[in-house]
Amino acid sequence: MYTHLIFDLDGTLLDTIDDICFAINKALKECGYDYQYDRESTKALVGDGADMLLHRALRDKGYDAQAFAQLKPIYMEYYRIHQVERAHPFEGLKETLQQLKAKGIRLSCVTNKPDALAHTILDMHFGEGFFDFVLGAKEGLPVKPNPASTYACMEEVGVPKELCLYVGDSHVDIATGHNAGLPVALCLWGYEVDYAPIQGDAEYLLSTPEDLLRLA
């Protein structure tokens, strides 16, 4: 049915939440804050890029420019160093993608994770060149749900739009796919705090990675 699948990264391809949680807690402690996040509460911080994650993590000081400027470089350095320590593909995901590739399906990743970090972590877990195209957050490129990065992906890979499917785990991904004019497959194993209100907004629901095989 679809010959080009465009994936989100965090919560869709890889379970990265423990490394994000570790980095944000280390950065908050170093900056003098007396609160921390656990795995579940960290999920509510992610989805809109690193800047928004940090604004949310700062709580009542979220849009204090000085607090943000202090926290961001510390968090980014902790995450750069530690992002591959606990992260791993979701169960069955890598095997499913290998089956899709064997069928000739094109696979891409469009993420709000910083571009260099996205390439590093995907190369580590899937192998260099596994994805046809990877694009993360870059200076001057609006973050998802703006469709700019998804448009760039489709243009680069060259598969007709009607054969492309966006695959993600959150309301941000549903908006991203629809803003780009694409149907969306919603992964129910990801980081959305409550899937019930958004399930009806996606064209397809995926309970397990193997469900992708019926769409391609």
N, C-alpha and C positions, 0 to 999 in steps of 0.2 A: 504493500500500500504506500509506504513512505520509503524513500531511498536516501534521505539525508536526515539524521537525527542530531539536533543541536541541544546539548546538555548544559544545565547548570552544574556547578562543581560541589560546593559545600552542602551536604545534606542530600545530594543527589547521586554523585559518583563516589564521593569519599565521606566517611565519618570523620570530620576534622574538629569536632566540638571540644574534645578534651585538650587539644593543643591551644585552641583559641582561649578556652577557660584558663589554662595555665598562664598564658601570656598576659591576659588582661588582669588577672589577680596579682601577678608579679609587678606589673606596671603600676597598678593602683597602690599597692603596698609601698613601692619605692617613692611614690608621689605623696605619701602620707595619709591616704584614705584608710578609714577603719572598717570598711566592709569588703566582702568578697562575694564571688558568684560561684554557684555549683553548676554542674552540667546542665540541669534543666533550665535554670534561670539564664544561663548563657545563651540558650537557643533563642530567647526573646530579643537578644541584642543583634543577631545576625540577619543578613539578607539584603541590606542596602549599601554595602560597601564598608570599608574600614572606618571612614570618617563618621558615618552614622552609628556604627557600633560603638565608637568611643563617646560620641555625644550621649548615647543612651546609657553607657556604663557610668558616666559622670553624674547621672541622676539630676539633682537640683542644680548642679553646676554645668549641665550639659552644653549650654551655649555660652559659657564664660570663655572668652577667647584665650585668656591666659592659661586657664586650667587645661583647655584642649591642647594648646601649643606645648605645654609641658608634658602631657600624657602621651601624645601621638608618637614622637620619636622613640620613646622608651618601649611602648607597646610594639611598634613595628620591628624594633631590633630583637626583642624577646621572641616575637613570632617568627621572624626570619630564621633565627637560630634553631628554634624548637618545633617548627611546623610539621616535621616529618617523624617526630618521635612516637606519637600515639595514633596518628591518622592511618586509616586503612579503608580499602574498598568495602562497600556493603556486601553482605553475604550473597554470592551468586552473581554479582554484578559483572565482575571481570570476565567470567566464563560466558555470560550472555553477550557481552560486547564482542568477544572473540567469535562467537557464532554469527553475529550480525556482520562482522567484517568478512567472514568466510563466504557470506552470501552476496558480498559486494556492496553492502550498505555503507554510506559515508557517515563518519562520526566526527562531530565537532564539539567544542566546549566554549561557551560564552559565560563569563563569570564576573562578579564584582570584586573578586580577590585581586590584589595587585598583579599585574601581568607577569612579572618575573617570577613571583612566588607560585603562580598558577602553573607555569611551564615546569618549574622545578619539581613540584609535588606530583604532577601528572606523569612526567618522565620517570620518576622514581617508581611509581606504582604500576604503570601500564607499559613503560618502555618508550624510548625516544621515537617520535614519529608515529605513535599508535593512532593519534587523532589527526584527521585531515587538516584541522585548523583549530587553534586555541587563541582566544583573545580575552585578556583580563583588563582590569582598570588601568587606564593610562591618563597622563595629564592631557587635558583638553577634550577627552572623550567622556560624554555624560554616562553616568552609571545606569544600570537597569533600575526601573522598568523602561527607561528611555530605550527605544529600539535601535539606536545607532549601531551598537556593537553587533546586534543580530543581523542587521542589514549588511554590515561589512563582512560578516561570516558568510552569508548567502552569496554575496557577490564573489568572494574569493573562491568558494567551493564550486559554484557554478551550476548547482542543481536547481531546476525550476522550482519556484516558490510553492506551487501546488503539491510538490513531492517532499516538502520539508515539514518536520514536526519538532516543536519545542518540548523539551522534557525537563521538568523541574519539580521542586518539593515544596514550594511556598506560594503565597498570594502574590509576591513580587514576580515570580516566574510566570504565573498565569497572566499577569498584566503585561509582562515583557513579550511573551509570545503573541498575545492578542494585539498589542501595540504594533507589532511587526506584521500583523495580518496572518498569523500562523495558528493552527490548532495546537492545543497543549495537552500533554500527558502528565498527570499529576502523580508524583511518587509519594505514597503514603507512609514511607519509612523515614522521612526526613525531619526537618526542624520546625515545621509549622506548629505553633503551640496548640491549636485546635483545628483539625481538618474539617469538622462537620460543616461550618459555615461556608467553606469555599469549594467543596467537592462538586457542587452543581455548576461551578463556573468553568470547569475543565471539560474538554471533549472526551478525555479518556482517564480512567483511574487505574493505577498500577499498584497492586498489593505486593508484588514481588518483582525483581528485575526480569524474571522469565516472561512476565506479561508483555514485555517489549517485543518478543518474538512474533506475536500475533499482529503486530502493527507494521512489520517491515518484510 
